[in-house]
Amino acid sequence: MIRIEDVSITLGENEVLDGVSASIDEGRFVGLVGPNGAGKTTLLRATNGVLSPDSGRVVVDDDAIADLSSKAASRRVATVPQDTSLSFDFDVRNVVAMGRNPYRTRFGSEIGAKPAGSDGFGGERGTDVVERAMDRTEVSAFADRSITEVSGGERQRVLLARALAQDTPVLLLDEPTASLDINHQVRTFELVRELVADGKTVVAAIHDLNLAAHYCDELLLLADGSVLADGTPTEVLAEETLREAFDTRAVVSRHPVTGSTYVTALPERTAGTDGNGDREDDGSGRVHVIGGGGTVSRLLYLLSAAGHEVSVGVLNEGDSDLETARHLGLETVAEEPFAPIGPEARTAVERRIREADVTVLADVEIGTGNVANLDAAAEAESVVVVEERPFEDRNYAGSEAAVRYRSLRERGTVVSPDDLLSAVADAV
């Protein structure tokens, strides 16, 4: 559907794009990602024909977009810009109806218009397209309000509705969720996925790598005006590639709920030496992690990448968390498959907890076989409790386990997984 062929664009004295090439198949959702200034918006403007490349070309459905008239290009490609400001005072319905302009003749009728009720590009069909676009973007409720009286997030959805009313095979989105709350971010991307399922080709500049990884079929990573990587989210969002593109440390793992690639940016460690040549404290410490059943694999990646000395256990052989810990080269305390925690393993884990600066208790299910982990955690000087589910939903060891957990929770710091690193840093 789209071929970007060796496109270079200079704006002023700045070469924004330098020999960019890519191919996008019909019915795919492709995310443009990369640092600010990488050229994402410029590439979108070249794709919709607003900018003509200094060299190279963009081909949409077998025609160079720059060779098409403005109206012909607008029947191929619709765009939702990042800037949602509008200087005119029309109501929302009329703004959405502007998406039908590429189909109108200079006399006001739509191309191919037929009598009302018949199947054509004009007549009732144009009106139906507008109403359907408003319904899908949930702006019908304020269709009669002035565009100047709606919020920034509502205006973003109105412009998306206008693009849908344009009824094009290609949809371009420039930071489509920048003005939206998390609820409408998810709704917007779910709607985009529906459009792609219906056959539309979508290219979106997205700053949130995790949203891009979850919703996009493919990613195109731009850096310094060139394509640094392209492919599936798993292929593109590799730790070394992200360091090269964004100049930052990041841990790439798999989200425990969605299963999609998940990126967590880490602060740079600032280890150095003091005046005596001794190594200064860089904020890292010894951390023991209690988990199991896949509840801590991502946390182990984060803690290890943040520079902490991490141990984990007691875990049964065959547990995915144990496999992750061994893959990372972490110190582990293990027990036989399906066996309860025995005296030797309990002694070993209690020693590691006493030696640790902080113990992390994950959102793990507790049964009679591993309830001894809660008793061992009582030896901890400092406890961080990672909680996503109420304990009663994962307690299979009875009321005594609930009492032990409540005690740990009351004297510890309770956090979500996203707040783990800051809580551990504070504890250390």
C-alpha positions in Angstrom: 0.0 0.0 0.0 2.8 2.4 0.8 6.4 2.5 -0.5 8.8 5.0 0.9 11.8 5.1 -1.5 15.0 6.7 -0.4 13.3 9.8 0.9 15.5 12.8 2.0 14.1 16.1 3.2 15.9 19.2 4.3 14.0 22.0 6.2 16.0 25.2 6.4 19.6 24.1 7.1 18.6 20.8 8.8 18.5 17.5 7.0 15.5 16.0 8.7 15.3 12.7 6.7 18.2 11.1 5.1 17.6 8.2 2.6 14.6 6.7 4.4 13.1 3.6 2.8 10.3 1.4 4.0 7.4 -0.8 2.7 4.0 -1.0 4.4 1.5 -3.7 3.4 -2.2 -3.1 3.1 -4.2 -3.7 6.3 -1.2 -3.3 8.7 -0.8 -1.0 11.7 2.8 0.4 11.7 4.1 2.6 14.5 6.7 5.3 13.9 8.9 5.5 17.0 12.1 7.3 17.9 13.4 10.2 19.9 12.1 13.8 19.5 13.5 15.3 16.3 14.0 11.9 14.6 11.8 12.9 11.7 8.5 11.1 12.5 6.2 14.0 11.7 8.2 15.0 8.6 7.8 11.4 7.3 4.1 11.5 7.8 3.9 14.9 6.0 5.8 13.4 3.1 3.4 10.4 3.1 0.3 12.5 2.8 1.8 14.8 0.1 2.1 18.0 2.2 5.9 17.9 1.9 7.7 17.0 -1.4 11.0 15.2 -0.8 14.2 16.7 -2.0 15.0 13.3 -3.4 13.2 10.0 -3.4 9.4 9.5 -3.4 6.5 8.1 -1.5 4.2 5.8 -3.4 0.6 5.1 -2.2 -1.4 2.5 -4.0 0.9 2.5 -7.0 0.9 6.3 -7.5 3.6 8.8 -6.3 1.6 10.9 -3.8 3.4 14.1 -4.9 2.1 13.6 -8.5 -1.5 13.6 -7.4 -3.8 16.6 -7.0 -4.6 17.7 -3.5 -8.1 16.2 -3.7 -6.9 13.0 -5.2 -4.2 12.6 -2.5 -6.9 13.3 0.1 -9.0 10.4 -1.2 -6.0 8.1 -0.6 -4.6 9.4 2.7 -6.3 11.0 5.7 -4.3 12.5 8.5 -4.9 13.3 12.2 -2.4 16.0 13.1 -0.7 16.4 16.5 -1.8 20.0 16.7 -5.5 20.0 17.3 -6.0 23.8 17.4 -8.7 25.1 15.0 -9.2 28.8 14.2 -12.8 28.6 13.0 -16.0 28.5 15.0 -18.0 25.6 13.4 -20.0 23.0 15.3 -18.5 19.5 15.7 -20.7 17.9 13.1 -19.6 20.4 10.4 -16.0 19.9 11.3 -16.4 16.1 10.9 -18.3 16.7 7.6 -15.2 18.5 6.3 -13.7 15.1 5.8 -16.0 14.8 2.8 -14.5 17.8 1.0 -12.2 15.6 -1.3 -15.4 14.1 -2.8 -17.2 17.4 -3.5 -17.2 19.3 -6.7 -16.8 23.0 -6.8 -20.6 23.2 -7.0 -21.0 21.5 -3.7 -22.3 18.1 -4.8 -20.3 14.9 -4.1 -18.5 13.0 -6.8 -20.7 10.3 -8.1 -23.7 11.6 -6.1 -27.0 9.8 -6.6 -30.4 10.4 -5.4 -31.0 10.0 -1.6 -31.4 6.5 -0.6 -29.3 5.0 -3.4 -25.7 3.7 -3.2 -23.1 6.2 -4.3 -20.5 8.6 -3.0 -22.9 11.4 -2.3 -26.5 12.0 -1.3 -27.4 10.1 1.9 -24.2 8.1 1.8 -22.0 11.1 2.6 -24.2 12.0 5.5 -24.1 8.4 6.7 -20.3 8.3 6.6 -20.2 11.4 8.8 -22.7 10.0 11.4 -20.9 6.7 11.5 -17.5 8.4 12.0 -18.9 10.4 14.9 -20.5 7.3 16.5 -17.2 5.3 16.2 -15.2 8.1 17.9 -17.8 8.8 20.5 -18.3 12.5 19.6 -22.0 12.3 18.7 -23.0 13.5 22.1 -21.6 16.9 21.5 -22.1 17.1 17.7 -23.9 20.4 18.0 -21.4 22.2 20.2 -18.8 24.6 18.8 -15.4 23.1 18.2 -14.0 26.0 20.3 -16.0 24.8 23.3 -14.7 21.2 23.6 -11.7 20.1 25.5 -8.4 19.2 23.9 -9.1 15.5 24.3 -12.5 15.8 22.7 -11.1 17.9 19.9 -8.5 15.1 19.2 -11.4 12.7 18.8 -13.3 15.1 16.5 -10.3 15.3 14.2 -10.1 11.5 14.2 -13.8 11.4 13.2 -13.1 13.9 10.4 -10.3 11.6 9.1 -12.7 8.6 9.3 -15.3 10.5 7.3 -12.6 11.0 4.6 -13.0 7.3 4.0 -9.5 6.6 2.7 -7.5 3.4 2.5 -4.6 4.9 4.4 -4.8 6.7 7.8 -1.9 8.7 9.3 -1.9 9.6 13.0 0.6 12.0 14.6 0.8 11.3 18.3 -3.0 10.4 18.3 -3.3 10.0 22.1 -1.2 13.0 23.2 -4.2 14.9 24.6 -6.2 11.9 25.8 -6.6 10.4 29.3 -5.7 6.7 29.7 -9.3 5.5 29.1 -9.5 7.3 25.7 -6.0 6.3 24.8 -7.0 2.7 25.0 -10.3 3.3 23.3 -8.5 5.1 20.4 -6.0 2.3 19.8 -8.8 -0.3 20.1 -10.7 1.6 17.4 -7.6 1.8 15.2 -7.2 -2.0 15.6 -10.8 -2.4 14.4 -10.1 -0.2 11.4 -7.0 -2.3 10.5 -9.1 -5.5 10.9 -11.5 -3.9 8.3 -8.6 -3.5 5.9 -7.4 0.1 6.5 -3.7 0.7 6.5 -2.5 2.8 9.5 0.8 4.6 10.2 1.1 6.4 13.5 3.8 8.3 15.2 3.7 7.1 18.8 5.9 8.3 21.7 4.8 5.6 24.2 6.8 2.5 23.3 4.7 0.2 25.3 1.5 1.3 23.6 3.2 0.9 20.3 4.4 -2.6 21.2 1.0 -3.7 22.3 -1.1 -2.4 19.4 1.2 -2.2 16.3 1.9 -5.0 13.9 5.2 -3.5 13.0 7.5 -0.7 14.2 9.7 1.7 12.2 12.4 3.2 14.5 13.8 6.5 13.3 16.9 8.1 14.7 18.9 11.1 13.4 16.7 11.1 10.3 17.4 7.5 9.3 15.8 4.1 9.8 17.6 2.4 12.7 15.4 -0.7 12.8 12.2 -2.1 11.4 10.2 -5.2 12.0 7.9 -6.6 14.8 7.9 -4.9 18.2 10.0 -7.7 19.6 12.6 -7.3 16.8 12.8 -3.5 17.0 12.6 -2.9 20.8 15.9 -4.6 21.7 17.9 -3.1 24.6 21.0 -2.3 22.6 18.9 -0.7 19.8 17.0 1.5 22.3 20.3 2.6 23.9 21.6 3.6 20.5 18.4 5.5 19.5 17.4 7.1 22.8 20.8 7.2 24.6 19.4 5.6 27.7 19.4 2.4 29.6 16.3 0.2 29.3 15.1 -3.2 30.2 13.0 -5.1 27.7 10.7 -7.8 29.1 7.3 -9.4 28.4 4.3 -7.8 30.1 2.9 -10.3 32.6 -0.7 -9.6 31.7 -0.8 -8.7 28.0 2.3 -10.8 27.0 3.5 -7.9 24.7 7.0 -6.5 24.7 7.4 -4.1 27.6 10.1 -1.4 27.9 11.2 0.2 31.2 13.7 3.0 31.1 16.3 3.0 33.9 18.3 5.9 35.3 22.0 5.9 34.5 24.2 4.6 37.4 26.6 7.2 38.7 29.3 5.1 40.3 32.6 6.9 40.8 35.4 7.2 43.3 35.9 9.4 46.3 39.0 11.4 47.2 40.7 8.3 48.6 40.2 6.3 45.4 37.5 4.1 46.9 34.3 3.3 45.0 31.4 5.6 46.0 28.0 4.2 46.6 26.0 4.2 43.4 22.6 3.6 45.1 22.6 -0.1 44.4 22.1 -2.7 47.2 21.4 -6.3 48.1 17.8 -7.3 47.3 16.2 -10.6 48.0 13.0 -11.4 46.0 10.2 -13.7 47.0 8.0 -14.8 44.2 7.0 -17.8 42.0 4.7 -18.8 39.2 6.0 -16.1 36.9 5.2 -13.2 39.2 8.8 -11.8 39.5 10.5 -12.5 36.1 10.1 -8.9 34.9 11.0 -7.6 38.4 14.2 -9.6 38.3 15.2 -8.0 35.0 14.5 -4.5 36.4 16.4 -5.0 39.6 19.3 -6.6 38.0 19.6 -4.0 35.2 19.4 -1.2 37.9 22.6 -2.6 39.4 21.3 -4.3 42.5 22.8 -7.6 43.8 19.7 -9.8 43.6 18.9 -13.2 45.1 15.6 -15.0 44.7 13.8 -17.9 46.4 12.6 -20.3 47.6 11.4 -21.4 44.2 10.6 -24.9 43.0 12.5 -26.5 40.1 10.6 -25.9 36.8 9.3 -22.5 38.0 9.6 -19.9 35.2 10.9 -17.3 37.8 13.7 -19.7 38.7 14.6 -20.1 35.0 14.6 -16.3 34.6 16.9 -15.9 37.6 19.3 -18.5 36.3 19.3 -16.9 32.9 20.3 -13.6 34.6 23.0 -15.3 36.7 21.3 -14.4 40.0 21.8 -16.3 43.3 18.8 -18.6 43.9 17.4 -20.9 46.6 15.6 -23.8 45.0 13.5 -26.8 46.1 12.5 -29.9 44.3 9.5 -29.7 41.9 6.1 -29.5 43.7 7.9 -30.0 47.1 7.1 -27.9 50.1 9.9 -25.7 51.5 12.2 -27.9 53.5 14.4 -27.0 56.5 17.6 -26.7 54.4 16.0 -24.3 51.9 14.4 -22.3 54.6 17.7 -21.8 56.4 19.3 -20.7 53.2 16.7 -18.2 52.3 16.6 -16.8 55.8 20.3 -16.1 55.6 19.9 -14.3 52.3 17.1 -12.2 53.7 19.2 -11.2 56.7 22.1 -10.2 54.4 19.8 -8.2 52.1 19.2 -4.4 52.4 15.6 -5.0 51.4 13.3 -7.9 50.7 10.7 -7.7 47.9 7.5 -9.8 48.4 5.8 -10.2 45.0 2.1 -10.7 44.2 2.6 -14.5 44.5 0.0 -17.1 45.4 0.6 -18.6 48.9 -0.2 -22.2 49.7 0.9 -24.6 52.4 4.0 -25.5 50.3 5.5 -22.0 50.2 3.9 -20.3 53.2 7.4 -20.6 54.9 8.5 -17.8 52.6 6.2 -15.4 54.6 7.8 -16.6 57.8 11.3 -16.0 56.4 10.3 -12.5 55.2 9.7 -11.7 58.9 13.5 -11.7 59.3 13.8 -8.8 56.8 15.0 -5.5 58.0 13.1 -3.7 55.2 10.2 -5.0 53.1 8.7 -3.8 49.8 5.4 -5.5 49.0 4.4 -5.6 45.3 0.6 -5.9 45.3 -1.6 -6.2 42.2 -4.4 -8.5 43.6 -5.9 -8.6 47.1 -4.2 -11.2 49.2 -7.5 -13.1 49.8 -7.7 -13.8 46.1 -4.3 -15.7 46.2 -4.2 -17.1 49.7 -4.6 -20.9 49.9 -2.9 -21.3 53.2 -5.6 -20.1 55.6 -6.1 -17.4 58.2 -2.6 -17.7 59.7 -1.0 -16.9 56.4 -3.3 -13.9 56.1 -2.1 -12.6 59.6 1.6 -13.0 58.5 1.0 -11.2 55.2 -0.9 -8.4 56.9 2.0 -7.9 59.3 4.5 -7.7 56.5 2.2 -5.3 54.6 1.8 -3.0 57.6 5.5 -2.5 58.3 6.5 -2.6 54.6 6.1 -0.3 51.6 3.2 -1.4 49.3 3.7 -0.6 45.7 2.7 -1.5 42.1 5.3 -3.1 39.8 5.9 0.2 38.1 6.9 1.8 41.4 9.2 -1.0 42.5 12.6 0.5 41.5 12.0 3.8 43.3 10.7 2.0 46.5 13.8 -0.3 46.5 16.1 2.7 46.0 14.5 4.5 49.0 14.9 1.4 51.1 18.5 0.9 50.2 
